[in-house]
Amino acid sequence: MCFNGTVGGRVTIQERKEHLMCVVAVFGSQVVFGQFKCPSKGCHDDAAGAPYCCCEEHQCNTVSFFHLNNGSTYVDQYIAHIFILIIVIAKLPRLNDAEVKEVIERIAKDNQEISQVVLDEVYMDAVLTYSTDNHITYREAKHQAKISDMCDSVPMEEILYTVIRLGPCEIDWDVDIMHAILKKAYDILMDEPTLLELSVPITIYGDIHGQYSDVWRWLHANGWPPTTRCLFLGDYVDRGRHSTEVLMFVLLLKIVMPKSVYLIRGNHEDAPVNKAYNFQSEVHTRFSRREFRSLYRKIRKVFCAMPIACIISEQIICMHGGLSPKLHTVAEIAAMQKPIVTGNKNDTHIDILWSDPHVDVLMFGPNFYRDPAGVGVGHVFGPIQINKFVKRNNLSLIVRAHQPPITGYERIGKHLLTIFSTAGYRVEKGIGNMGASLVIDENGGMTVVRFQVGEQLKMKRQRYKMDKGDRYRDCGKPKLKKNVDVDDRYD
């Protein structure tokens, strides 16, 4: 089953709902209609007889709550056991020639100027959850593909088309091509303001962390640019074993479709963090010492050229981390000059990249979750600070990444939403976290789209994941020791 008959086309919310209704019809025997008792013992029928979940705002992990518009009738229903929602579109895509051609034709029609849509409000429309397969991007030689028979004078479009034809596999990159990509990306990113101003409709992605296969899954599920405008909230590198592929791919998308793909900076787009984790080691291992030095120097420049925040339709601010006690208005972000070099932990942009919200925090304080042995990196903040910031800046919502909720997304009050797009990144009580993206339509309706990871994919991701201090291993063998995080809820 698939949302529609095209690859890369924009998928409307109604199409998603109709598709889900189709899934409900197919798996009707496993779907609970009418009364449903949530394990939290707090769910019941409302006055109209429709099932109601009192724990919806706290992301009940045992059920998903959908509002499906079937004609003129609202149907409220709980769907138990998300594992039944197995659909082809969530699998790791292997595009055939016709599908590749269609994606390329869409890309060739890009570079339309953004028409600004001003929203009066934003609202949560639905949460859609799908299962996925167990395939990841491996590092064995048989899974590698070469992109070394091209010269650096080849148009960027042709390089992107080649990468798309190769699919979600490890790539043997030509160094000259990488230099050309990095130089072009730097020029484009430096021309953008520190605070982007974008418009709905748009699809937002959180942390990717070197999981190249996830980028493909998301684009295949939510739509390829330019048909679907994409905003990435940073942390393209580290943790996963294919940070090079992820970074080069999103930079190529940005270069070829600068009006449809937007990249903001995360806390892992920083040389000291790359050294502590594994991206620097990955580049050093995959290339010669001389190549590593020249490549990584340009990569650092690209990181410093990235915007650090974004305003969408005057209602939503997007950033990687969070708020700062020194940040009062969005104009202060816009006034920051690029390139932004991280160094002083007390700088406002460090807070934007590193800070974390906590529901029980009453005032700004040092973020010891990120630096338990030191003075903290960034700040922690709570609902009071969130409400003050959005009110002062006439906003409705803060969308950020940086933390991996088991449910893939998490809300704090009405004005902050965390999304994390790396599925299977962490495990809590044997459950791997879902990956989540946020689709915002032209009316301000927001749909969270999630991937549920199975047991095999969870195990693969945990075995291949790189901890702080681990080094990239060219042999491609999974690590056998248990992952150790300072606090994997906040790492």
C-alpha positions in Angstrom: 0.0 0.0 0.0 1.1 3.5 -0.7 -0.2 7.0 -0.1 -0.5 7.8 -3.8 0.9 6.6 -7.1 3.7 9.0 -7.3 7.2 9.2 -5.8 8.2 12.5 -4.1 4.8 14.1 -4.5 3.3 16.2 -1.7 1.1 14.0 0.4 -1.9 15.9 1.8 -3.2 15.3 5.3 -6.5 14.1 3.8 -4.6 11.5 1.8 -2.8 10.4 4.9 -6.2 10.0 6.7 -7.7 8.2 3.7 -4.7 5.9 3.7 -5.1 5.2 7.4 -8.8 4.5 6.9 -7.7 1.9 4.3 -5.3 0.4 6.7 -8.1 0.3 9.3 -10.3 -1.5 6.8 -7.6 -4.1 6.0 -6.7 -4.7 9.7 -10.1 -4.1 11.1 -10.1 -7.2 13.3 -7.2 -5.8 15.2 -8.5 -2.3 15.6 -10.6 -1.3 18.7 -13.6 0.8 18.0 -16.0 2.4 20.5 -15.0 2.0 24.1 -11.3 1.4 24.9 -9.6 1.3 28.3 -6.2 2.8 28.3 -3.6 1.1 30.7 -3.3 4.4 32.4 -6.8 3.8 33.7 -7.6 7.4 32.9 -9.3 7.1 29.6 -13.0 7.0 29.1 -15.8 8.0 26.8 -16.7 11.6 26.6 -20.2 13.0 26.8 -20.8 12.3 23.1 -19.7 8.7 23.5 -16.4 9.0 21.7 -13.3 7.6 23.4 -11.2 10.2 25.1 -7.6 9.9 26.4 -6.8 12.0 29.4 -3.1 11.3 28.9 -3.0 12.5 25.4 -1.0 15.6 26.3 1.6 13.4 28.0 2.0 11.2 24.9 0.4 8.0 26.0 2.9 5.3 24.8 0.4 2.5 24.5 -2.1 3.9 22.0 -2.2 6.5 19.3 -5.1 8.9 19.1 -6.3 9.9 15.6 -9.0 12.3 14.4 -10.1 11.0 11.1 -12.5 13.1 8.9 -14.7 10.7 7.1 -16.9 12.9 5.0 -18.9 15.2 7.3 -18.6 12.9 10.3 -15.8 13.0 12.8 -14.6 9.6 13.8 -12.6 9.4 17.0 -10.9 6.1 17.6 -8.1 4.5 19.3 -5.8 2.1 17.4 -4.1 -0.3 19.6 -0.8 -2.1 18.7 0.8 0.3 16.3 2.8 -2.7 14.8 -0.2 -3.5 12.6 0.5 -0.4 10.5 3.0 -1.9 8.1 3.2 -0.1 4.8 5.6 -0.2 1.9 6.2 3.6 2.0 7.9 3.3 5.3 10.4 0.8 4.1 14.0 1.7 3.1 13.3 2.8 -0.5 15.1 1.3 -3.4 13.9 3.5 -6.3 13.6 1.9 -9.8 14.6 3.8 -12.9 11.1 5.3 -13.4 10.9 6.5 -9.8 14.4 8.0 -10.0 13.4 9.8 -13.2 10.3 11.2 -11.6 12.2 12.6 -8.5 14.8 14.1 -10.8 12.2 15.8 -13.0 10.6 17.3 -9.9 14.0 18.6 -8.7 14.7 20.2 -12.1 11.6 22.4 -11.7 12.8 24.0 -8.5 13.9 27.5 -7.4 10.5 29.1 -7.1 10.4 32.0 -4.7 8.5 31.4 -1.4 5.2 33.1 -1.1 4.7 34.1 2.5 1.6 32.8 4.2 0.8 34.5 7.6 -1.0 32.3 10.1 -3.3 33.4 12.8 -2.9 30.1 14.8 -1.4 26.7 14.6 -3.0 23.5 15.9 -2.3 19.8 16.3 -4.3 17.9 13.6 -3.2 14.3 13.9 -0.4 11.9 14.9 0.3 9.1 12.4 2.5 6.2 13.2 3.9 3.6 10.8 6.1 0.6 11.2 9.3 0.3 9.1 11.5 -2.5 8.0 14.8 -3.6 9.5 17.3 -2.4 6.9 20.0 0.1 7.7 23.0 1.5 5.7 25.8 -1.0 6.2 29.5 -0.5 5.9 30.6 -3.7 4.2 32.2 -3.3 0.8 29.4 -5.1 -1.0 27.0 -2.2 0.0 29.4 0.5 -1.2 28.8 2.5 -4.4 31.4 4.7 -6.1 31.0 8.3 -7.0 34.6 8.8 -8.0 34.4 8.8 -11.8 33.2 12.3 -12.0 35.2 15.5 -12.0 34.6 18.6 -9.8 33.4 20.5 -12.9 30.3 18.4 -13.2 27.1 20.3 -12.4 25.8 19.8 -8.9 22.5 18.6 -10.3 24.2 15.6 -11.9 26.1 14.8 -8.7 22.8 14.8 -6.8 21.1 12.7 -9.4 23.9 10.2 -9.2 23.6 10.0 -5.4 19.8 9.4 -5.8 20.4 6.6 -8.3 22.8 4.9 -5.9 20.2 4.9 -3.2 20.7 4.6 0.6 24.1 2.9 0.5 27.6 3.8 1.6 29.4 5.9 -1.0 33.0 5.9 -2.0 33.3 9.7 -2.3 35.7 11.5 -4.6 37.6 14.1 -2.6 37.5 16.8 -5.3 33.7 16.4 -5.6 33.4 16.8 -1.8 35.5 20.0 -1.9 33.2 21.4 -4.7 30.1 20.5 -2.7 31.4 22.1 0.5 32.5 25.3 -1.3 29.2 25.8 -3.0 27.2 25.0 0.1 29.3 27.5 2.2 28.6 30.3 -0.3 24.8 29.6 -0.3 24.6 29.3 3.5 26.6 32.5 4.1 24.1 34.4 1.9 21.3 33.3 4.2 20.4 35.3 7.3 21.1 33.9 10.8 17.4 33.8 11.4 15.5 32.3 8.4 12.0 33.5 7.6 10.0 30.7 5.9 6.4 29.9 5.2 3.9 27.0 5.4 3.4 24.4 4.1 6.6 22.9 5.4 7.9 19.6 6.8 10.3 19.7 9.7 12.9 17.1 10.7 14.8 16.8 13.9 18.2 15.0 14.6 19.5 12.6 12.0 22.8 11.7 13.6 24.5 9.9 10.7 21.6 7.5 10.0 21.5 7.9 6.2 18.8 5.3 5.7 16.4 7.4 7.8 16.8 10.5 5.5 15.7 8.3 2.6 12.7 6.9 4.6 11.6 10.4 5.6 11.8 11.9 2.1 10.0 8.9 0.6 7.3 9.1 3.2 6.7 12.8 3.4 7.6 13.8 -0.1 10.8 14.9 -1.8 11.7 18.5 -2.3 10.9 20.7 -4.2 7.3 19.4 -4.0 7.7 19.3 -0.2 9.6 22.2 1.4 12.0 20.7 4.1 13.5 22.2 7.2 16.2 20.3 9.1 16.9 21.3 12.7 20.5 20.2 12.8 22.6 17.3 14.2 23.3 15.7 10.9 26.5 14.1 12.1 27.9 12.0 15.0 26.5 8.9 16.6 25.6 7.1 13.4 28.2 5.6 11.1 27.3 7.5 7.9 27.6 11.1 8.8 29.6 11.8 5.6 26.7 10.5 3.5 24.1 12.4 5.5 26.0 15.7 5.4 26.9 15.5 1.7 23.3 14.5 0.7 21.6 17.3 2.6 24.2 19.8 1.3 23.5 18.7 -2.3 19.8 19.0 -1.7 20.4 22.5 -0.4 22.7 23.5 -3.3 20.3 22.2 -6.0 17.1 23.4 -4.3 18.0 26.3 -2.1 14.4 27.6 -1.9 13.0 24.2 -0.9 15.6 22.8 1.5 16.8 24.7 4.6 19.4 23.6 7.1 19.9 25.1 10.5 22.8 24.2 12.9 22.7 21.8 15.8 25.1 21.4 18.7 26.9 18.6 16.9 27.8 20.9 14.0 30.9 21.9 16.0 34.5 20.7 15.8 35.0 20.0 19.6 31.8 17.9 19.7 32.8 16.0 16.5 36.2 15.2 18.1 34.5 13.9 21.3 32.1 11.8 19.3 32.9 10.1 16.0 32.4 12.3 12.9 36.0 13.6 13.0 37.2 10.1 13.4 35.0 9.0 10.5 36.4 11.5 8.1 40.0 10.7 9.3 39.4 7.0 8.7 37.8 7.2 5.3 40.3 9.6 3.8 44.1 10.1 3.9 45.6 12.4 6.5 46.1 15.2 4.0 42.6 14.8 2.6 41.2 14.8 6.1 42.8 18.1 7.0 41.6 19.9 3.9 38.1 18.4 4.0 37.5 18.9 7.7 38.6 22.5 7.5 35.9 23.2 4.9 33.3 21.2 6.8 34.0 23.4 9.9 33.4 26.5 7.7 30.1 25.1 6.5 29.0 24.5 10.0 29.8 28.1 11.0 27.8 29.4 8.0 24.6 27.6 8.9 21.6 29.7 10.3 20.7 28.9 13.9 17.0 29.6 13.9 13.9 30.0 11.7 10.6 31.8 11.9 7.7 30.1 10.0 4.7 32.2 9.0 5.2 34.6 11.9 3.9 32.0 14.4 6.5 29.3 14.9 10.2 29.6 15.9 12.4 26.6 15.1 15.8 26.0 16.6 17.9 23.0 17.6 18.2 23.4 21.4 16.2 26.1 23.2 16.0 29.4 25.0 18.6 31.5 26.8 18.3 33.9 29.7 20.1 36.4 27.5 17.7 36.0 24.6 14.6 38.3 24.8 13.5 38.8 21.2 13.9 37.1 17.9 15.5 40.3 16.5 18.5 39.5 18.7 19.0 36.2 16.7 18.6 38.1 13.4 21.3 40.5 14.5 24.0 37.8 15.0 26.6 37.9 12.4 27.8 34.8 10.5 30.1 32.9 10.5 29.3 31.9 14.0 32.2 30.3 15.8 31.4 28.5 19.0 33.8 28.9 21.8 32.5 30.7 24.9 29.9 28.6 26.7 28.3 31.9 27.9 27.4 33.0 24.3 23.7 33.2 23.5 24.1 31.0 20.4 25.4 28.2 22.6 22.2 28.2 24.5 20.2 28.1 21.3 22.1 25.0 20.3 22.3 23.3 23.7 19.5 24.3 26.0 16.8 21.9 27.2 13.2 22.3 28.5 12.0 20.6 31.6 8.5 20.7 32.8 9.4 21.1 36.5 11.9 23.9 36.1 10.8 27.3 37.5 13.7 29.4 36.3 16.8 29.3 34.0 19.6 27.3 35.4 22.8 25.6 34.2 22.2 22.5 32.0 24.2 19.9 34.0 22.6 17.1 31.9 25.0 18.1 29.1 28.1 18.6 31.3 27.6 16.9 34.7 31.2 17.2 35.8 31.6 20.9 34.8 29.6 24.1 34.8 26.9 22.9 32.4 26.4 23.6 28.7 23.4 25.7 27.8 20.5 26.2 30.2 17.5 24.4 31.4 14.2 26.3 31.2 10.5 25.6 32.0 7.0 26.5 31.0 7.2 30.0 32.6 10.2 30.9 30.4 8.5 29.3 27.3 5.3 31.3 27.9 7.1 34.6 28.4 9.2 34.2 25.3 6.3 33.3 22.9 4.1 36.1 24.4 6.8 38.7 24.1 7.5 37.8 20.5 3.9 37.2 19.4 4.5 33.6 18.6 2.4 30.5 19.1 4.9 27.7 19.2 8.6 26.7 19.7 9.7 23.7 17.6 13.0 22.2 18.6 15.0 18.9 18.4 18.0 17.9 20.5 16.3 15.4 22.8 15.1 11.8 21.9 11.6 11.1 23.5 10.6 7.5 23.3 7.5 8.6 21.5 9.4 10.6 18.9 7.8 13.9 19.9 7.0 15.6 23.2 5.0 18.6 24.2 5.6 20.9 27.2 2.4 22.9 27.7 0.8 24.5 24.6 3.8 26.4 23.3 6.8 23.9 22.9 7.1 20.8 20.8 10.2 18.6 20.6 10.7 16.3 17.5 13.5 13.7 17.0 13.8 12.1 13.6 16.4 9.4 14.4 14.5 6.1 15.0 16.0 3.6 17.4 18.5 6.0 18.8 17.8 5.1 22.4 16.2 2.3 24.3 14.1 2.6 27.5 12.8 -0.5 29.2 13.4 -2.5 26.0 11.6 -0.1 23.8 13.4 1.8 21.0 12.4 5.4 20.4 10.2 6.3 17.5 11.5 8.8 14.9 9.2 11.8 14.3 8.7 14.5 11.7 6.3 17.5 11.7 4.2 18.3 8.7 2.5 21.7 8.8 -0.1 22.5 6.1 -1.1 25.8 4.6 -3.7 26.4 7.3 -1.5 25.8 10.2 -2.6 22.2 10.9 0.2 20.1 12.3 0.6 16.4 11.8 3.3 14.4 13.6 4.4 11.5 11.4 6.3 8.8 13.2 8.2 5.6 12.4 7.9 2.7 14.9 11.1 0.6 15.0 10.9 -3.2 15.3 13.1 -5.4 17.5 15.7 -6.2 14.9 16.1 -2.6 13.8 16.4 -1.5 17.4 19.1 -4.0 18.1 21.0 -3.1 14.9 20.9 0.6 15.7 22.1 0.1 19.3 25.0 -2.1 18.2 26.2 0.3 15.5 25.6 3.5 17.5 28.8 5.3 18.5 29.2 6.6 22.0 31.2 9.5 23.2 34.8 8.6 22.9 34.2 5.8 20.4 36.1 5.7 17.1 34.9 5.0 13.7 35.7 1.4 12.7 36.4 0.8 9.0 35.9 -3.0 9.4 32.2 -2.5 9.6 31.7 -4.8 12.6 29.0 -3.8 15.1 30.1 -2.9 18.6 29.2 -5.5 21.2 29.5 -3.5 24.4 26.5 -1.7 25.8 26.1 1.9 24.9 26.9 4.2 27.8 25.5 7.7 27.9 25.8 10.3 30.7 22.0 10.5 30.5 20.6 9.0 27.3 17.3 10.9 27.8 19.2 14.2 27.4 22.3 13.3 25.4 
